[in-house]
Amino acid sequence: LSPVDQVALVGNLIDNAADAAAAGDAPRWIRVQLERTSEGELLIAVSDSGEGVPPSVAGRIFERGFSTKPAGSAGRGVGLALVREIVDDAGGTVTLTSGLPTTFRVILPQSESFK
């Protein structure tokens, strides 16, 4: 990934986690995990202590323009759509775990420079 895509990917996941954790009850926390899998892929996992993504909207959270947050002057529904686009373009996957804690897991394939 380009440096801009790296920042967009991780930054949007952390930004959403921070919003979710801040809206939840104490103790509030965010956990970021970065590691190489045994297959050489890059795993990025961002979890938070928020109240979770309601199952009724979980299937739509990666759609451009969809948001569970109130509309504001900056617009909404772009961050996770951008994450999905970056991950798809890199040949990876992004998933939301069901249940708590809310965790977004990104798997990016091993790049040629790491083989």
N, C-alpha and C positions, 0 to 999 in steps of 0.2 A: 504494500500500500504506500501511496505517497504520504509525506508528512501531513499534508492537509487532511487526507482521508483518515489517517491514524487519529488525529486530534478530533475530527468530526465524529468518528465512530465511538471512541472511548468517552469523549466529552459529552455527547448526547446521552449515553447510557448513565454516566455519573450524574448529569444534571437531572434526569428524570428520577433517579434513585434519591437524590437529595430532596427534591420536591416531595416525593412519596414519604420519605422518612420524616421530614419536617411536619407533614400533615398528620402523622400517626402519633401514637402515645409514646411516652418515655419508657424505656431508654430508646433513643433514636440512634441508628447506626447505618453505615454503608460498608460493604465489603467488596473489594476488587481483587480478583484473582487473575494472574497472567502466568501461563506455564506452557511448556511444550508437552504434547501428549507423547505416548510411546511410539506413535506413528509419525512423529515429527511435525504434527500440525500445531498451530497456536490456539490455545484455549483462552478466551477472555470471558470471565463471568463477573457480573455485577449484581449484587444482592442488596436488599434494603429491608428495614424494619417496618415499612409502611403496611397499609391494610390490604395490599394485594390488588390485582387486576380482577374485576368482577368477571366471572365466566361468560356472562352475557355479551361482553365486549372484547374478550380476549382474541377472538378471531379477526377483529378489525384494527387492532392497535398499530399495525404496520402500514395502514392505508394513509396515503397523503391526504391531509385535511381532517383526519379523525383525531380527536383528543378527548380525554376524560377531564381535562382542565378547563376552567372558564376561559372564554374567548377574551383576548386582550388586544391592545394596539399592535403588539409584535406578531400577532398571528399564532396559530396553533396547528398541531398535527403535521409538523415537518420533521422533527427530530428522529423519531423511530422509522419513518419512511426513508429518510436519508441513510440511517444505519442499515436497513434492509437492502437498499440500492448498492451501497458500498460493499457489503458482504456478498451479495449476489454477483456483482461485477468481479470480485476476487475469486469466485468459485467456492465460497464457503457457505455456512448455514448460520442462521440466528433463530433461537427458540426461546420461548418463555416457559418456564417450568410452572406446572400447576401447583397450587397450594402455597403455603408460606414457608420460608420467606420468598418473596418475589425475587426471581433470579432470571436474568437474561444471559443466555449462553451463546457465545459466538465461537465457531470453529473455522479457522482459516487454513487452507492447505499449505503445506510446506512450500516455501518459495525456492527457486533454483539456487539462490545464494546460500541457503542453509543445508542443501543436500550434500 
